[in-house]
């Protein structure tokens, strides 16, 4: 077929046109012949087109810089890797801060071997009256001997009219301050939550954790049931009773009778009993006649006032703060109010024995 077409073109003078160096109108060069425009299946490059020049080799891609290390929680990301800013002598308190010879990194501060870092200062925990045995343990007597405060122990009963289902940082200081009234480096806390709501337990524990971080202390929680309370108090520093919501008054009174003697012994050796209470139950009944009130009122959604700012319970608590869900006030209390509502009724009570 192609031979026939070329012959037809030759008869029509197309080949002559090609030989003459160009094709007639309506024809294009296709290989060595002139063909009608649009019928050529191979397009030759224009005669005057410059030769194709190969693109120079692209430079090799630059290697990506090493990604920053992913450090575990509690470690800082420094240029040299993951570092413990609390105890790393090469990164003490901040990345790249190295402690000199004969110094150790204590709580993020470069200190002597026998010293303890407390909020940026180096102290002797064996004798320091405000950090006796550990950071943040002040001695009421002002005397710290061999890391132990001198003087007879003081027992504490703290009643807090918040159930801690809903919390704020300032309000959190109350339960945290109560736990850390204990004058030991790590506070062992027996906790009773049999009739409490999960949200109340979680909120109270988170509040204590917050204060522990803020003051550089630690605590260990030991959950107990009703039968285990007497034995647990023998080895505890504090006893937290979460806001009870499912126990009836008769059940609370029965537990109070069973716990009367163990709690008396616990307070006498300097223990701390902390009772949390909301609108749903009268948790204060668990301490029996050690706490007397004539009734309760709902204080949720009102402004509360710190009425005893010098009390240890009030440390870092805003002088006025909002009563979150659920908050109650105790009417007719006999004293020891630390926080009160607008009517002057106690929301937080601190008694010593």
The 8 nearest C-alpha neighbors of each residue, nearest first, counted from 0:
[[1, 3, 2, 4, 5, 6, 7, 8],
 [0, 2, 4, 3, 5, 6, 7, 8],
 [3, 1, 5, 0, 4, 6, 7, 8],
 [2, 4, 6, 0, 1, 5, 7, 8],
 [5, 3, 7, 1, 6, 2, 8, 0],
 [6, 4, 8, 2, 7, 3, 9, 1],
 [5, 7, 9, 3, 4, 8, 2, 10],
 [8, 6, 4, 10, 5, 9, 3, 11],
 [7, 9, 5, 13, 11, 6, 10, 4],
 [8, 10, 6, 14, 12, 11, 7, 13],
 [9, 11, 7, 8, 12, 6, 13, 14],
 [10, 12, 8, 9, 13, 7, 14, 6],
 [13, 11, 9, 15, 10, 14, 8, 16],
 [14, 12, 8, 16, 15, 9, 11, 33],
 [13, 15, 17, 9, 16, 12, 18, 32],
 [14, 16, 18, 12, 13, 17, 19, 9],
 [15, 17, 13, 22, 19, 14, 18, 21],
 [18, 16, 14, 21, 20, 19, 22, 15],
 [19, 17, 15, 20, 16, 14, 21, 13],
 [18, 20, 16, 17, 21, 15, 22, 14],
 [21, 19, 17, 18, 16, 22, 15, 28],
 [20, 22, 17, 16, 19, 23, 18, 28],
 [23, 21, 16, 17, 26, 33, 27, 24],
 [22, 24, 26, 16, 25, 21, 13, 27],
 [25, 23, 26, 22, 27, 35, 36, 21],
 [24, 26, 36, 35, 23, 27, 22, 34],
 [27, 25, 35, 36, 34, 24, 23, 22],
 [28, 26, 33, 36, 34, 22, 35, 29],
 [27, 29, 33, 32, 30, 34, 22, 26],
 [30, 28, 32, 39, 33, 31, 27, 34],
 [29, 31, 32, 28, 43, 41, 42, 33],
 [32, 30, 29, 28, 33, 17, 14, 18],
 [33, 31, 29, 30, 28, 17, 14, 34],
 [34, 32, 28, 27, 22, 26, 29, 13],
 [35, 33, 26, 27, 29, 36, 32, 28],
 [34, 36, 26, 38, 25, 27, 37, 33],
 [37, 35, 26, 27, 38, 25, 34, 39],
 [38, 36, 39, 35, 40, 27, 34, 26],
 [37, 39, 36, 35, 40, 34, 29, 27],
 [40, 38, 41, 29, 37, 34, 42, 36],
 [39, 41, 38, 42, 29, 37, 30, 43],
 [42, 40, 39, 43, 29, 30, 38, 44],
 [41, 43, 44, 40, 29, 39, 30, 28],
 [42, 44, 41, 45, 30, 29, 28, 46],
 [45, 43, 46, 42, 48, 47, 49, 41],
 [44, 46, 48, 47, 43, 42, 49, 28],
 [47, 45, 48, 44, 43, 49, 50, 28],
 [46, 48, 45, 49, 44, 50, 43, 51],
 [49, 47, 45, 46, 50, 44, 51, 43],
 [50, 48, 51, 47, 52, 46, 45, 44],
 [51, 49, 52, 48, 47, 53, 44, 46],
 [50, 52, 49, 53, 48, 54, 44, 47],
 [53, 51, 50, 54, 49, 55, 48, 56],
 [52, 54, 55, 51, 56, 50, 57, 49],
 [55, 53, 52, 56, 57, 51, 58, 50],
 [54, 56, 57, 53, 52, 58, 59, 51],
 [55, 57, 58, 54, 53, 59, 60, 52],
 [58, 56, 55, 59, 54, 60, 53, 61],
 [57, 59, 60, 56, 61, 55, 54, 62],
 [60, 58, 61, 57, 56, 62, 55, 63],
 [61, 59, 62, 58, 57, 63, 56, 64],
 [62, 60, 59, 63, 58, 64, 57, 65],
 [61, 63, 60, 64, 65, 59, 66, 58],
 [64, 62, 61, 65, 66, 60, 67, 59],
 [65, 63, 66, 62, 61, 67, 68, 60],
 [64, 66, 63, 67, 68, 62, 78, 80],
 [67, 65, 64, 68, 63, 69, 78, 80],
 [68, 66, 69, 65, 76, 80, 78, 77],
 [69, 67, 70, 66, 80, 76, 81, 65],
 [68, 70, 67, 71, 76, 81, 66, 80],
 [69, 71, 81, 68, 74, 76, 72, 75],
 [72, 70, 74, 73, 69, 81, 75, 76],
 [71, 73, 74, 70, 75, 69, 83, 81],
 [72, 74, 71, 75, 83, 70, 84, 82],
 [75, 73, 83, 82, 72, 71, 81, 70],
 [74, 76, 82, 81, 77, 83, 70, 84],
 [75, 77, 81, 80, 70, 82, 74, 78],
 [78, 76, 80, 79, 94, 81, 75, 82],
 [79, 77, 80, 76, 94, 67, 81, 95],
 [78, 80, 77, 81, 82, 76, 95, 94],
 [81, 79, 77, 78, 76, 82, 68, 67],
 [80, 82, 76, 75, 70, 74, 77, 79],
 [81, 83, 75, 74, 84, 80, 76, 77],
 [82, 84, 74, 85, 87, 86, 75, 73],
 [83, 85, 92, 91, 90, 87, 107, 86],
 [86, 84, 107, 106, 83, 92, 91, 87],
 [85, 87, 104, 105, 84, 83, 107, 106],
 [88, 86, 90, 91, 89, 83, 84, 104],
 [87, 89, 104, 98, 91, 97, 90, 103],
 [90, 88, 97, 87, 96, 91, 95, 98],
 [91, 89, 94, 96, 95, 87, 97, 93],
 [92, 90, 84, 107, 87, 96, 88, 93],
 [91, 93, 107, 84, 85, 108, 90, 96],
 [94, 92, 91, 90, 96, 84, 95, 107],
 [95, 93, 90, 77, 96, 91, 92, 84],
 [94, 96, 90, 97, 89, 93, 91, 77],
 [97, 95, 90, 91, 94, 93, 89, 98],
 [98, 96, 89, 90, 88, 95, 91, 99],
 [99, 97, 88, 109, 102, 89, 103, 100],
 [100, 98, 102, 101, 97, 109, 103, 88],
 [99, 101, 102, 98, 103, 97, 111, 88],
 [100, 102, 99, 111, 103, 112, 98, 110],
 [103, 101, 111, 110, 100, 99, 98, 109],
 [102, 104, 110, 109, 112, 111, 88, 105],
 [105, 103, 109, 86, 88, 108, 91, 107],
 [104, 106, 116, 108, 107, 86, 115, 103],
 [107, 105, 85, 116, 108, 86, 104, 117],
 [106, 108, 92, 85, 91, 105, 84, 104],
 [109, 107, 105, 116, 104, 106, 119, 110],
 [110, 108, 104, 98, 103, 102, 105, 91],
 [111, 109, 102, 103, 121, 114, 108, 104],
 [110, 112, 102, 114, 113, 103, 101, 109],
 [111, 113, 114, 103, 102, 110, 101, 115],
 [114, 112, 111, 115, 123, 110, 124, 122],
 [115, 113, 123, 111, 122, 112, 121, 110],
 [116, 114, 122, 121, 105, 123, 117, 124],
 [115, 117, 121, 105, 106, 108, 120, 119],
 [116, 118, 120, 119, 134, 121, 115, 106],
 [119, 117, 120, 116, 106, 215, 108, 134],
 [118, 120, 117, 108, 116, 121, 107, 106],
 [121, 119, 117, 116, 118, 122, 108, 115],
 [120, 122, 116, 115, 110, 114, 117, 119],
 [123, 121, 115, 114, 124, 120, 116, 127],
 [122, 124, 114, 125, 127, 126, 115, 113],
 [125, 123, 132, 131, 127, 126, 146, 130],
 [126, 124, 146, 145, 123, 132, 144, 131],
 [125, 127, 143, 144, 124, 123, 146, 128],
 [126, 128, 131, 130, 124, 129, 123, 143],
 [129, 127, 143, 141, 138, 142, 131, 137],
 [137, 130, 128, 127, 136, 131, 138, 135],
 [131, 129, 136, 134, 135, 127, 133, 137],
 [130, 132, 146, 124, 127, 136, 133, 128],
 [131, 133, 146, 124, 125, 130, 147, 184],
 [134, 132, 184, 130, 131, 124, 136, 135],
 [133, 135, 130, 117, 136, 215, 216, 131],
 [134, 136, 130, 137, 133, 214, 129, 216],
 [135, 137, 130, 131, 182, 129, 134, 133],
 [129, 138, 136, 130, 128, 135, 131, 139],
 [139, 137, 141, 140, 148, 128, 129, 142],
 [138, 140, 141, 137, 148, 142, 150, 128],
 [141, 139, 138, 142, 150, 149, 148, 143],
 [140, 142, 138, 128, 139, 143, 137, 129],
 [143, 141, 140, 128, 149, 148, 138, 144],
 [144, 142, 148, 126, 128, 147, 131, 146],
 [143, 145, 147, 146, 126, 125, 148, 142],
 [146, 144, 125, 147, 126, 143, 132, 124],
 [145, 147, 125, 132, 131, 144, 124, 143],
 [148, 146, 144, 143, 145, 131, 132, 149],
 [149, 147, 143, 138, 142, 144, 150, 131],
 [148, 150, 142, 143, 147, 140, 144, 151],
 [151, 149, 140, 152, 148, 139, 142, 138],
 [150, 152, 153, 149, 269, 268, 148, 140],
 [153, 151, 269, 268, 150, 154, 267, 270],
 [152, 154, 269, 352, 351, 151, 155, 267],
 [153, 155, 269, 266, 352, 270, 351, 271],
 [156, 154, 351, 271, 350, 272, 352, 157],
 [155, 157, 272, 350, 349, 271, 273, 351],
 [158, 156, 349, 273, 348, 272, 274, 155],
 [157, 159, 274, 348, 347, 273, 275, 160],
 [160, 158, 347, 275, 161, 274, 346, 276],
 [159, 161, 276, 327, 346, 326, 277, 275],
 [162, 160, 326, 276, 163, 277, 159, 325],
 [161, 163, 277, 276, 242, 164, 275, 325],
 [164, 162, 199, 165, 202, 203, 161, 166],
 [163, 165, 199, 198, 202, 162, 324, 166],
 [166, 164, 163, 324, 323, 202, 167, 325],
 [167, 165, 163, 323, 170, 171, 164, 202],
 [166, 168, 170, 169, 171, 165, 323, 206],
 [167, 169, 171, 170, 172, 166, 206, 209],
 [170, 168, 316, 171, 172, 167, 317, 315],
 [169, 171, 172, 167, 168, 173, 166, 316],
 [172, 170, 206, 168, 169, 173, 174, 167],
 [171, 173, 175, 170, 169, 176, 174, 316],
 [174, 172, 176, 171, 175, 170, 312, 177],
 [173, 175, 177, 176, 172, 171, 178, 207],
 [176, 174, 207, 172, 178, 210, 177, 173],
 [177, 175, 179, 173, 312, 174, 178, 172],
 [176, 178, 174, 175, 180, 179, 312, 173],
 [179, 177, 175, 180, 176, 237, 174, 181],
 [178, 180, 181, 176, 177, 175, 186, 182],
 [179, 181, 177, 178, 182, 176, 271, 311],
 [180, 182, 179, 183, 236, 178, 186, 237],
 [183, 181, 136, 180, 184, 179, 137, 148],
 [182, 184, 185, 181, 186, 132, 136, 133],
 [185, 183, 133, 132, 186, 216, 182, 217],
 [186, 184, 217, 218, 183, 187, 216, 219],
 [185, 187, 218, 236, 183, 219, 188, 184],
 [186, 188, 219, 235, 236, 218, 220, 185],
 [189, 187, 237, 220, 238, 235, 221, 219],
 [188, 190, 221, 238, 222, 220, 235, 239],
 [191, 189, 222, 239, 238, 240, 221, 223],
 [190, 192, 240, 223, 193, 222, 224, 241],
 [193, 191, 195, 241, 194, 190, 240, 200],
 [192, 194, 195, 191, 224, 243, 225, 245],
 [195, 193, 243, 245, 192, 244, 246, 196],
 [194, 196, 243, 192, 244, 242, 193, 241],
 [195, 197, 199, 198, 200, 244, 194, 243],
 [198, 196, 200, 199, 201, 195, 202, 164],
 [199, 197, 201, 164, 196, 200, 202, 163],
 [198, 200, 164, 163, 202, 196, 197, 201],
 [199, 201, 197, 203, 198, 202, 204, 241],
 [202, 200, 198, 204, 199, 203, 205, 197],
 [201, 203, 199, 163, 205, 200, 204, 164],
 [202, 204, 206, 200, 205, 163, 201, 199],
 [205, 203, 207, 201, 206, 202, 200, 208],
 [204, 206, 208, 202, 203, 207, 201, 209],
 [205, 207, 171, 203, 209, 204, 208, 202],
 [206, 208, 175, 204, 210, 209, 205, 211],
 [209, 207, 205, 211, 206, 210, 204, 212],
 [210, 208, 206, 212, 207, 211, 205, 213],
 [209, 211, 213, 207, 175, 212, 208, 172],
 [210, 212, 216, 208, 209, 217, 213, 214],
 [213, 211, 215, 209, 210, 214, 208, 216],
 [212, 214, 210, 211, 215, 209, 216, 208],
 [213, 215, 211, 212, 216, 210, 135, 134],
 [214, 216, 212, 211, 213, 134, 217, 135],
 [217, 215, 211, 214, 212, 185, 184, 134],
 [218, 216, 185, 211, 186, 215, 219, 184],
 [219, 217, 186, 185, 187, 220, 188, 216],
 [218, 220, 187, 188, 186, 221, 185, 217],
 [219, 221, 188, 189, 187, 222, 218, 190],
 [220, 222, 189, 188, 190, 223, 219, 187],
 [223, 221, 190, 189, 191, 220, 224, 192],
 [224, 222, 191, 227, 190, 228, 221, 189],
 [223, 225, 227, 226, 191, 228, 193, 222],
 [224, 226, 227, 228, 223, 254, 191, 193],
 [225, 227, 224, 228, 229, 223, 230, 257],
 [226, 228, 224, 225, 230, 223, 229, 231],
 [227, 229, 231, 230, 225, 226, 232, 223],
 [230, 228, 261, 232, 231, 227, 258, 233],
 [229, 231, 233, 232, 228, 227, 234, 261],
 [232, 230, 228, 233, 229, 234, 227, 235],
 [231, 233, 235, 234, 229, 230, 228, 265],
 [234, 232, 231, 230, 235, 229, 265, 261],
 [233, 235, 232, 231, 236, 230, 187, 189],
 [236, 234, 232, 187, 237, 188, 233, 189],
 [235, 237, 187, 270, 186, 188, 181, 271],
 [238, 236, 271, 188, 270, 235, 272, 178],
 [237, 239, 189, 272, 188, 190, 273, 271],
 [240, 238, 273, 190, 274, 272, 241, 189],
 [241, 239, 191, 274, 190, 273, 275, 238],
 [240, 242, 275, 192, 195, 243, 239, 191],
 [243, 241, 276, 275, 162, 195, 277, 282],
 [244, 242, 195, 194, 282, 280, 245, 241],
 [243, 245, 280, 279, 195, 194, 246, 242],
 [244, 246, 194, 243, 247, 195, 280, 279],
 [247, 245, 194, 250, 244, 243, 251, 248],
 [246, 248, 250, 249, 251, 245, 280, 244],
 [249, 247, 251, 250, 252, 246, 281, 284],
 [250, 248, 252, 251, 247, 253, 246, 254],
 [251, 249, 253, 247, 248, 252, 246, 254],
 [250, 252, 248, 254, 249, 253, 285, 284],
 [253, 251, 255, 249, 254, 250, 284, 248],
 [254, 252, 250, 256, 255, 251, 249, 257],
 [253, 255, 257, 251, 256, 252, 258, 250],
 [256, 254, 285, 252, 258, 253, 257, 287],
 [255, 257, 253, 259, 254, 258, 252, 287],
 [258, 256, 254, 255, 259, 253, 260, 261],
 [257, 259, 255, 261, 256, 260, 262, 254],
 [260, 258, 256, 262, 261, 257, 255, 263],
 [259, 261, 263, 262, 258, 264, 257, 256],
 [262, 260, 264, 229, 258, 263, 259, 265],
 [263, 261, 265, 264, 259, 260, 258, 266],
 [264, 262, 260, 266, 265, 261, 267, 259],
 [265, 263, 267, 261, 262, 266, 260, 268],
 [264, 266, 262, 270, 263, 267, 268, 261],
 [267, 265, 154, 270, 269, 263, 268, 264],
 [266, 268, 264, 265, 269, 154, 263, 270],
 [267, 269, 266, 265, 270, 152, 264, 154],
 [270, 268, 154, 153, 152, 266, 267, 265],
 [269, 271, 266, 154, 265, 236, 237, 268],
 [270, 272, 237, 155, 154, 156, 238, 273],
 [271, 273, 238, 156, 237, 157, 239, 155],
 [274, 272, 157, 239, 158, 238, 156, 240],
 [273, 275, 158, 240, 239, 159, 157, 283],
 [276, 274, 242, 159, 241, 162, 161, 160],
 [275, 277, 242, 160, 162, 161, 282, 159],
 [278, 276, 162, 325, 326, 161, 279, 327],
 [277, 279, 280, 325, 327, 326, 297, 276],
 [280, 278, 244, 277, 281, 243, 245, 276],
 [281, 279, 244, 243, 282, 278, 277, 276],
 [280, 282, 283, 284, 276, 248, 279, 243],
 [281, 283, 284, 276, 243, 280, 285, 242],
 [284, 282, 285, 281, 286, 274, 276, 158],
 [283, 285, 287, 282, 286, 281, 251, 252],
 [284, 286, 255, 283, 287, 251, 282, 252],
 [287, 285, 284, 255, 289, 283, 288, 290],
 [286, 288, 284, 285, 289, 255, 290, 252],
 [287, 289, 290, 291, 286, 284, 285, 255],
 [290, 288, 287, 286, 291, 156, 284, 350],
 [291, 289, 288, 287, 286, 292, 283, 332],
 [290, 292, 332, 288, 289, 333, 293, 331],
 [293, 291, 332, 331, 294, 330, 329, 290],
 [292, 294, 331, 330, 291, 332, 295, 329],
 [295, 293, 330, 292, 329, 331, 296, 328],
 [294, 296, 329, 330, 328, 327, 297, 293],
 [295, 297, 328, 327, 298, 329, 294, 330],
 [298, 296, 327, 299, 326, 328, 278, 295],
 [297, 299, 327, 326, 301, 328, 296, 300],
 [300, 298, 326, 322, 323, 324, 301, 325],
 [301, 299, 322, 323, 298, 321, 302, 324],
 [300, 302, 322, 299, 321, 298, 303, 340],
 [301, 303, 321, 320, 322, 319, 304, 340],
 [304, 302, 340, 320, 319, 339, 321, 322],
 [303, 305, 319, 339, 338, 318, 306, 340],
 [306, 304, 338, 318, 307, 337, 308, 319],
 [305, 307, 337, 338, 304, 308, 339, 336],
 [308, 306, 337, 309, 310, 305, 338, 336],
 [309, 307, 313, 310, 305, 306, 337, 314],
 [310, 308, 307, 311, 313, 314, 312, 306],
 [309, 311, 312, 313, 308, 307, 337, 314],
 [312, 310, 313, 314, 309, 176, 180, 308],
 [311, 313, 310, 176, 314, 173, 177, 337],
 [314, 312, 316, 311, 308, 310, 315, 173],
 [313, 315, 316, 311, 312, 176, 172, 310],
 [316, 314, 313, 317, 172, 169, 318, 312],
 [315, 317, 169, 313, 314, 172, 318, 170],
 [318, 316, 319, 169, 320, 315, 305, 170],
 [317, 319, 305, 304, 316, 320, 308, 306],
 [320, 318, 304, 317, 303, 305, 302, 321],
 [319, 321, 303, 302, 317, 322, 304, 318],
 [322, 320, 302, 301, 303, 323, 300, 319],
 [323, 321, 299, 300, 301, 326, 302, 303],
 [322, 324, 299, 325, 165, 321, 326, 300],
 [325, 323, 165, 299, 326, 164, 322, 162],
 [324, 326, 277, 162, 299, 323, 161, 278],
 [327, 325, 161, 299, 298, 160, 277, 324],
 [326, 328, 297, 160, 298, 296, 277, 278],
 [327, 329, 346, 296, 345, 295, 344, 298],
 [330, 328, 295, 345, 344, 294, 346, 292],
 [329, 331, 294, 344, 295, 293, 332, 292],
 [330, 332, 292, 293, 333, 329, 294, 344],
 [333, 331, 292, 330, 334, 291, 329, 345],
 [332, 334, 331, 291, 335, 292, 290, 336],
 [335, 333, 336, 332, 348, 350, 349, 345],
 [334, 336, 349, 348, 350, 337, 333, 332],
 [335, 337, 348, 345, 334, 338, 347, 349],
 [336, 338, 307, 306, 347, 348, 305, 335],
 [339, 337, 305, 347, 306, 346, 304, 336],
 [340, 338, 345, 346, 344, 343, 304, 303],
 [339, 341, 303, 343, 342, 344, 304, 345],
 [340, 342, 343, 303, 339, 302, 344, 304],
 [343, 341, 340, 344, 339, 345, 328, 330],
 [344, 342, 339, 340, 341, 345, 330, 338],
 [345, 343, 339, 330, 340, 342, 328, 329],
 [344, 346, 339, 329, 336, 328, 347, 338],
 [345, 347, 328, 160, 339, 338, 329, 159],
 [348, 346, 159, 338, 337, 345, 158, 336],
 [347, 349, 336, 158, 335, 337, 157, 345],
 [350, 348, 157, 335, 156, 336, 337, 158],
 [349, 351, 156, 335, 155, 157, 348, 352],
 [352, 350, 155, 154, 156, 153, 349, 266],
 [351, 154, 153, 155, 266, 350, 267, 156]]
